[in-house]
Amino acid sequence: MPNPSYHFKLSGHKPTFFEKKYVLCLFVTLILSLVDGTMTIYLLELGAWEVNPFMRQALSLGREVFFFSKYFLTAGGLLLLLLNADKRIFKGMLSLEEISASVVLFYEGLVIYEITLYHIFK
């Protein structure tokens, strides 16, 4: 596997937030986050409960607070990841770019899980 920092030294190319893949990652994750929020509301109406204590508190304050919190926490976290996409963590094992891509996969899996639950308990 090529070392991205080595590639940076050779090419002089530093990842920027405005590259298409980062904008797409941000957009897809935010859409999936809102789908997750909507599915959470549907599942709560079927008797489920919110596992995340922070989001449970936001839900107790109303659906608008829940969606506002969900959207801005997700967007803020992604923005921090994407603005530092060229940084490596865990002794150089992972780049924040790789982590931001894995967030998309996490949300895809979460939404598929919630849709499955919805159809099972509907």
PLY file of the C-alpha trace (Angstrom):
ply
format ascii 1.0
element vertex 122
property float x
property float y
property float z
element edge 121
property int vertex1
property int vertex2
end_header
0.00 0.00 0.00
1.54 3.34 -1.01
2.32 5.80 1.73
0.16 8.94 1.15
2.70 11.21 2.86
5.37 9.89 0.48
3.02 10.58 -2.45
2.50 14.11 -1.14
6.25 14.70 -1.08
6.60 13.49 -4.66
3.57 15.13 -6.21
3.37 18.30 -4.12
-0.37 17.66 -3.97
-2.04 18.30 -0.64
-5.68 17.17 -0.28
-8.10 20.05 0.02
-11.64 20.17 1.32
-12.99 21.25 -2.07
-11.93 18.15 -3.98
-14.94 16.37 -5.47
-14.48 13.21 -3.43
-14.55 15.17 -0.15
-17.61 17.18 -1.12
-19.35 13.98 -2.20
-18.37 12.27 1.06
-19.76 15.20 3.06
-22.98 15.35 1.05
-23.70 11.61 1.14
-22.97 11.39 4.86
-25.25 14.32 5.68
-28.09 12.84 3.61
-27.61 9.44 5.28
-27.57 11.16 8.69
-30.93 12.78 7.97
-32.32 9.44 6.72
-31.03 7.90 9.96
-32.85 10.58 11.95
-36.08 10.00 10.04
-35.85 6.24 10.50
-35.15 6.79 14.21
-38.41 8.75 14.52
-40.34 6.02 12.69
-38.81 3.32 14.89
-39.58 5.29 18.05
-43.23 5.40 16.98
-43.10 1.59 16.74
-41.78 1.27 20.31
-38.00 1.46 19.88
-35.84 3.74 22.02
-32.81 5.89 21.28
-29.60 4.27 22.53
-27.41 7.40 22.30
-27.96 9.39 25.55
-27.17 12.74 23.93
-29.64 12.18 21.10
-32.19 10.81 23.59
-31.93 14.11 25.46
-32.30 16.04 22.19
-35.40 13.97 21.37
-36.92 14.82 24.73
-36.64 18.50 23.73
-38.50 17.91 20.46
-38.01 16.56 16.98
-36.67 19.87 15.67
-33.94 19.91 18.34
-33.17 16.28 17.54
-32.72 16.92 13.80
-30.81 20.17 14.38
-28.43 18.43 16.80
-28.00 15.40 14.57
-27.28 17.46 11.47
-24.84 19.91 13.04
-22.95 17.33 15.09
-22.49 15.20 11.99
-21.57 18.17 9.80
-19.16 19.56 12.39
-17.41 16.24 12.86
-17.08 15.70 9.12
-15.81 19.21 8.61
-13.06 18.64 11.17
-12.13 15.34 9.51
-12.12 16.76 6.00
-10.21 19.92 6.87
-7.48 17.68 8.30
-7.67 15.00 5.61
-3.91 14.97 5.07
-3.16 14.19 8.75
-2.41 10.65 9.89
-3.28 9.20 13.31
-2.58 6.01 15.27
1.14 6.15 14.48
0.48 6.80 10.80
-1.82 3.81 10.32
-4.93 5.78 9.33
-5.47 9.06 7.58
-8.44 11.20 8.48
-9.40 10.88 4.82
-9.81 7.13 5.32
-11.81 7.68 8.49
-14.17 10.11 6.75
-14.77 7.52 4.02
-15.53 4.89 6.67
-18.16 7.20 8.18
-20.12 6.90 4.93
-19.95 3.10 5.18
-21.05 3.26 8.83
-24.11 5.35 7.97
-24.99 3.10 5.03
-24.95 0.09 7.33
-26.94 1.92 9.99
-29.65 2.98 7.54
-29.91 -0.55 6.11
-30.22 -1.89 9.68
-32.95 0.64 10.53
-34.91 -0.07 7.35
-34.72 -3.78 8.16
-35.98 -3.15 11.69
-38.78 -0.97 10.36
-40.00 -3.71 8.02
-39.75 -6.36 10.72
-41.74 -4.41 13.31
-44.15 -2.61 11.02
0 1
1 2
2 3
3 4
4 5
5 6
6 7
7 8
8 9
9 10
10 11
11 12
12 13
13 14
14 15
15 16
16 17
17 18
18 19
19 20
20 21
21 22
22 23
23 24
24 25
25 26
26 27
27 28
28 29
29 30
30 31
31 32
32 33
33 34
34 35
35 36
36 37
37 38
38 39
39 40
40 41
41 42
42 43
43 44
44 45
45 46
46 47
47 48
48 49
49 50
50 51
51 52
52 53
53 54
54 55
55 56
56 57
57 58
58 59
59 60
60 61
61 62
62 63
63 64
64 65
65 66
66 67
67 68
68 69
69 70
70 71
71 72
72 73
73 74
74 75
75 76
76 77
77 78
78 79
79 80
80 81
81 82
82 83
83 84
84 85
85 86
86 87
87 88
88 89
89 90
90 91
91 92
92 93
93 94
94 95
95 96
96 97
97 98
98 99
99 100
100 101
101 102
102 103
103 104
104 105
105 106
106 107
107 108
108 109
109 110
110 111
111 112
112 113
113 114
114 115
115 116
116 117
117 118
118 119
119 120
120 121
